[in-house]
Structures are given as structure tokens and as C-alpha cells.
Amino acid sequence: MLSYKSSSCCSTHLIDGDGNFNVDGIDNFMKEVKLAECGLSYAVVAIMGPQSSEFIFIRSQTTKGIWLAKCVGIEPCTLVMDLEGTDGRERGEDDTAFEKQSALFALAVSDIVLINMWCHDIGREQAANKPLLKTVFQVMMRLFSPRKTTLMFVIRDKTRVLSSCFSFKDVQNQLLQEFGGLVLMKEILNSVILFCVALQTPLENLEPVLREDIQKIWDSVPKPQAHKETPLSEFFNVEVVALSSFEEKEDQFREQVTSLRQRFFHSIAPGGLAGDRRGVVPASGFSFSAQQMWKVIKENKDLDLPAHKVMVATVRCEEIANEKFSSFMSNEEWCQLEETVQSQSVPGFGRKLTSILDACLSQYDAEATYFDEGVRSSKRTQLEEKLLQLVQPAYQFMLGHIRSETLEKFKEAFDSALNEGQGFAVAARDCSKFFLSQFDKAAADADIDQANWDSSKVRDKMNRDIDAHIAAVRAAKLSELTTIFEKKLNVALSEPVEALLDGANDETWSAIRKLLQRETGMAVNCFSSALSGFEMDEVAKEKLVSSLEYYATGLVEAKAKEEAGRVLIRMKDRFSTLFAQDADSMPRVWTGKEDIRAITRTARSASLKLLSIMAAIRLTDDADSVENTLSLALLEPKSGVSNNKSASVDQLASSSWEKIPSSRTLLTPVQCKSLWRQFKAETEYTVTQAIAAQEASRRSNNWLPPPWAIVALVVLGFNEFMTLLRNPLYLGVIFIGFLLVKALWVQLDISGEFRNGALPGILSVSTKFLPTIMNLVRKLAEEGQGRANADPQHNSPTQSNGLQSGANSCPNLSSNASSMVTSSKNGTEYSSPSVQHKSQ
């Protein structure tokens, strides 16, 4: 019937005669028949009964232990377990324990239990399967199975021999002798004997009687308290089938077997022999489930099938989850995605990762779909958590890339908006809003469907980064803007203030105040207009404006302090300018008519004015007495002493000015006094030189001797004058001498040399006298030689001619000297070629 004797048949010795479970054998068997692919679409049939009662023998020897094989040609996949015969002589009297264990195992594993009964063995205790049936009912109490198992009783070799050999009375007496007081079993076996003997009685009439007797056996079996009133129908579907003798009626036997075989096709369908699929272990867990069941049975423990089912589901689902997790970790697409996201952003990250996770979880669902739902869901949740824990670093990397890229784009867009002239606050607000929304979109694209991860922390960090960048740019822009206006103020104030202080007068500080107010006001207006784009609060804006005003004031004060450090130089320059130049700014020529004392007093007064102006910073209209104090103490010390002796003594003996705070003081009274003393010492030489020049000028302009000297010369030189008149030759010599002296006077610039004093003039003339004489002699010699070369034949041999030529040479010399004098009158110095060459 259930044929598994074929070339394509696969079988394994599941449990050997010693009760050892063949783990490797069943694993190989499952791989060969591809049982794991069947899911819940498979059925297990267990065959029990007397020895050698199988329909078609799987082996040529007696069954030892339990064998497992796959039926050929029956759909869905049907596995057959062949149990060791219940009356085998191999085990002898020690077969009860193994019989109960194998029966319990068969009931726990199988969907259908087929029990063979020989017709001609009816009347014997063992052959009638009465102990087996009772054992089946007893072990059923230990299973707590939630589903029904089909018990199919197959009556074998239904013949007329039984009726001819035994009468009903003989059978009944024999059963009473064998079973003694077992009334219930005797009644059941009476029903079976009646079925076997009454060959002419239809099976449909005997089946109710057999069911009634089976029910009696069920009722007599001890049950737990929870199942005291549980009917047999809650545990079993009882089927009764009779087969003719194979030897006597082979054709009829084959027809009956074929008909019975058809009932195993689609046995798991509703209403089929294995239609109740509650508690069925998925095919992939069959090996582990059977192994654990046999282990519990061997340990003589109660086999709680629901708990066992949960245990099998737990183990198998965990194995499947581990397999899928390992498969996910080695997934090429995931590995590439994980490697890429560590260094750069991956477009469509969330979609790709969701797809990979969906594929992994779908594979788990496909393989674990038939296991206990609670266990399956729990393990799926654990797998999902492990997968999410594995991929979360990649997700964080992706969010990090999104944050950094969005932040860089924000910086570029923000700088571009500012460069285009957009207001700072508007640009910051618009760019922040836009790029935060861009981050939200990118983060949503990176999200995976399986996780409910929150990207708000990364978003908050990016928001803080944006705010920090805006604050940094704001500070830089404000600093840059402030620097620009400070430079403008520096240009607008530094040089003008310096010029005003250089030309210090009574209106200097008033002009500086006006300049400061004007330039500061213009700068503040422009600065406030530029700050409007920042949308600052009034307090911060006022602080920046005040800072700019303080800078302008500080700039003026710094420039004033700088000029105060050079006040002595300024005073000397002013003194020199006023002392050495006249009212028309022309250089003074000390002719002796100038009032050097008055000029000196005027120049010193101007310098003292400069000192008083530079003594303090006057950026307010407050009046002070610095100038009067300095004037009384320094310019008119004698009058000050005479007027108020006690006041004049201590006027400048102080470190501060009256009504002027120290913060506005540039030069203290003591410093002014020291500077004035140094100023007078350094300008004293200039005044002395002017006085000396004036005296020299007076002497040079009064070179004639006194009248009395002239009268004395005339009286005392009368004889010499008469001698010259008597001898005209002396006059020629004197005239020549005069010309020579005049030439020397011009060449030596006697008046110019003595302008700076007598001693310097004498020293200068003494160093130039001899070279000048030599130059004149050389010049005369060169001219005389040139004239002789031009007219050599005019040389007179006589003395008279010599005298004449000497006389004739005087006009030429006179002409020469005249030219010298003329050139001197024109203001051009005469110099010989040699002197010119030397000067060059």
C-alpha cells in the first residue's frame, strides 16, 4: 500500500534497536528528500502491529528499532515510520519498555497511526493488539497534544477459515480463559472476533460495535484529573479497514490496497486523514523535533507537545535568524554600502538599506513561517534588532555626511548671499531655514522603514553649527565693518589733527573739536546704516556706535600725545622760522638795524603758545589758565615775582593743571618747565650767532678809518705824497699794487669771510691767500707767454724799447684788473682756470 520499495526510495534507520537516535542519518535523509522545502505540506505515518505485518516489506529481515522512509508517488510528501513489531521474539520479555517508548514517539511525531491486526491471530492476547492499544491510550495521556491523531485499524486476511475452525462459543471460552477478569478487553476482542468470524456480515455493521469496544478500553485507561471526562474523539479519529487475504484473493487485495492508498493522497487537506494541522512542526524542524522528543521519552519524562513545539520553534527560528544574520553580514551589496558610506554620502541610502533588510527579513519569514507564531515573531524581532544594531553605525555615518555636506552648502550659499549685497539677518534667516529643510529631506531619504530612528540630535547639532557659523561670520563682518570705518576715521582725523597741532594757535582745539564732531557724525551715520542689515537690538547697536565714537576720540587723543612727544622739536622749528624769517617769510639779513631782542621775544612767545596748546587735550569748551600760567612763569618771571612772590614760586612746581584732569593732561607743569629750559638752551646759540652776525655786518659796513686818522695820514704823509707827484713812476707802481690788492680782495671775498666774525675770517683768508697769489701769478705768466708767442719780432733790443714795452704792458694789466673789478661789481667771483678746475 504505502510503497517505499523503489529505486528512488530514500530511507534511514532513525532509531536503532538499542534506542540510539541517528542524527546524521536523518539529516542526510532530509537533504536527500528536500524535506525542509515542504514547510507544513508533509505528513508522517507510523505503522504498528505484529511482526511482519507490513504491507510491503522494506527490508528482508525483521524490523529492529524504527526506520524512516519517504513514500513514492504520494503527494504531499509522506514519510513512513516502520516500528518494531509488538510480538517480536528477538526482544523476548523485555519488549514492553521499548514498545511504550516507540508507541509514544509514534504518536508524538505522526499524523496517522496505522495498526495492523491479523485475522487468524484473533483470540491471542498479544496478536489481538490489546496491550498495544492500551499502551497507545496510556501514553496519549502524557503527550498533551493539541491535535487529533488518526488511528487506522487494518484487519488483515479476512477469510472463511476462521469460521470453519472455530465456533463463536469456542472463541469466547478461549478469551475468557486467557483474559480472566479483564472484562473490558474481553468485550472488545469479542467484537473483533465477531467481525472476523462473521464473514458475511458487512463492515459497516461491525464498525460501530468495534468503536464501542474501543471506547470502553479508553474509558478504562487511567487518566489525569484534567482529562477525566475527556472523550476519545478529542484525541483520536478512529478508522477501521478490512483487507482480504493476499494469498487467496490477490486481485481483490490489490484493489482494496489501491483504494486505501488513494486515501493518503492530499491527506493534509481539511477532512483528510491528517487534516488537523494544529501543532505540526515545520518540515525544516522535523529532525530537531524528533531528536528532542526521543530524548525526553528516553528520560521517561512527560512529553508536552505544545511546549515541545515552542522549544523546537525557538531553536529553529533562532537558527534561521542566525543564518540570515550571517547571510546579511556577508551580503555583497551591504558590504559595499557600508564601506562607501564610511567615506562619502550614498544617494538613496535609506531605500537601498531598506531593500536589503526587507530581503533578509523576508527570507526569515519564508523559512520560519510554519513555526509557532509567538516564537517566530519574537525571534524576528530579535533578528531585526540585531540587524538594526549592525546597520546603525552606517546610518550615523550617513547622517554625518548629510550634516557636513548641508553645512558646507549653507556656508557657500550664505557667503554668496552676503557678497550679492543681501542683508545679513535676512540672508542668515533664509539660508538657515532652507538648508535645515534640505537636511530634513536628506535625513528622511536616509531613514529605513524597519527603524524609527530619530535624527533630531544630528539636526540639532547642525543647527548649532549653523548658528555658530552665523555668529562667527557676524563677528567677522562687524569687525570688518568696524575696521573699515576706523580706517576712514584714521584717514579723516590723523593728518588734519597733526596739521592743526603743528600750526597751533588759539583756535587749534576749537578746530579739532569741530573736525572730530563732523567726521565722527558722518562715520556714525554711515555705520548705523550699515548695521541696519544685521537687525541688531538697540543695546548692541548703541554699544558698537559708542565704540566707534570712543575710537575717534582716542585717535585724536593718541595723535595729540604723539605730537606732545615732539613738542620740543615743534617749538624749535617755530622759533627758527619766526627768528630767521621776516614777516614776508624771507630770510633775515642781519644788517645791524634789526631788534634781535624783540624778534627773540616774539619767537619765544610763539613757541610758548605752542607749548601751552600741547600741554592738555581740550575736546570740550571748558576754559583753562595753562597759557597764562606758562606766560607768567616763563616769559615774565621777574614781573611775576614782583607781583606775587608766593604764587610765582610754585606755579610750575606741580604735576597737574588747575581744572584739567590727569586723563586730559599731555604735559604736566613740571615737564613744561623742563622743556622750556631745554628749549632756551638749544636756541641760545641761534640768538648768539645772530648778534655776532649783526656786529660783523656793522663792522663790514664801516671799513673807513676815523676822520682823525685820515687827517693824521694827510699831515704825516704830505712828504710822501709830494714824492709821488715828483716821480710819476711811483704812481704806476702804486696803481698796479692797488689792482693786485683789489683782485685779491675779490678773489678772497674778504667782506664775506669776515661776516661771521674776525677770527673765522682771518683763519679762512689765511688758508686761501697763498693759493690765490699763485693763481694770479700763473695767470699773468700764461697771458705774457701767449702774447710773446704771437709777436716775437717786436722785441726791442734797446733799453728804451724795453722800458716802452714795459710801459705798454701796463694798459693790458690795467685792462685785466678792470675786468676783475667789473666782474666783482656784477656779483660774479673771479677764478682762474686752475682754481675752477680745482673747485670742480
HELIX and SHEET records of a PDB file:
HELIX    1   1 VAL A   23  VAL A   33  1                                  11    
HELIX    2   2 LEU A   35  CYS A   38  5                                   4    
HELIX    3   3 GLY A   92  ASP A   94  5                                   3    
HELIX    4   4 ASP A   95  VAL A  109  1                                  15    
HELIX    5   5 CYS A  119  ASP A  121  5                                   3    
HELIX    6   6 LYS A  130  MET A  140  1                                  11    
HELIX    7   7 VAL A  161  CYS A  165  1                                   5    
HELIX    8   8 PHE A  168  PHE A  179  1                                  12    
HELIX    9   9 VAL A  183  VAL A  197  1                                  15    
HELIX   10  10 LEU A  203  SER A  220  1                                  18    
HELIX   11  11 GLN A  225  HIS A  227  5                                   3    
HELIX   12  12 LEU A  232  GLU A  234  5                                   3    
HELIX   13  13 GLU A  250  GLN A  262  1                                  13    
HELIX   14  14 ALA A  283  GLY A  285  5                                   3    
HELIX   15  15 PHE A  286  LYS A  298  1                                  13    
HELIX   16  16 LEU A  305  MET A  329  1                                  25    
HELIX   17  17 GLU A  332  VAL A  341  1                                  10    
HELIX   18  18 PHE A  349  ALA A  368  1                                  20    
HELIX   19  19 GLU A  373  ASN A  419  1                                  47    
HELIX   20  20 PHE A  424  ALA A  446  1                                  23    
HELIX   21  21 SER A  456  ASP A  502  1                                  47    
HELIX   22  22 THR A  508  LEU A  531  1                                  24    
HELIX   23  23 SER A  532  PHE A  534  5                                   3    
HELIX   24  24 GLU A  538  GLY A  565  1                                  28    
HELIX   25  25 VAL A  567  ALA A  580  1                                  14    
HELIX   26  26 ILE A  596  MET A  614  1                                  19    
HELIX   27  27 VAL A  626  LEU A  630  1                                   5    
HELIX   28  28 SER A  631  LEU A  635  3                                   5    
HELIX   29  29 PRO A  637  ASN A  643  1                                   7    
HELIX   30  30 LYS A  645  VAL A  649  1                                   5    
HELIX   31  31 SER A  662  ARG A  664  5                                   3    
HELIX   32  32 PRO A  669  ASN A  701  1                                  33    
HELIX   33  33 PRO A  707  LEU A  716  1                                  10    
HELIX   34  34 PHE A  718  ARG A  726  1                                   9    
HELIX   35  35 PRO A  728  LEU A  748  1                                  21    
HELIX   36  36 ILE A  750  GLU A  753  1                                   4    
HELIX   37  37 PHE A  754  ASN A  756  5                                   3    
HELIX   38  38 ALA A  758  ALA A  790  1                                  33    
HELIX   39  39 PRO A  792  HIS A  794  5                                   3    
HELIX   40  40 GLN A  799  LYS A  825  1                                  27    
HELIX   41  41 PRO A  833  SER A  839  1                                   7    
SHEET    1   A 7 SER A  11  ILE A  15  0                                        
SHEET    2   A 7 ILE A  66  LYS A  70 -1                                        
SHEET    3   A 7 CYS A  77  LEU A  83 -1                                        
SHEET    4   A 7 TYR A  42  MET A  48  1                                        
SHEET    5   A 7 ILE A 112  TRP A 118  1                                        
SHEET    6   A 7 THR A 149  LYS A 158  1                                        
SHEET    7   A 7 PHE A 236  SER A 244  1                                        
END                                                                             
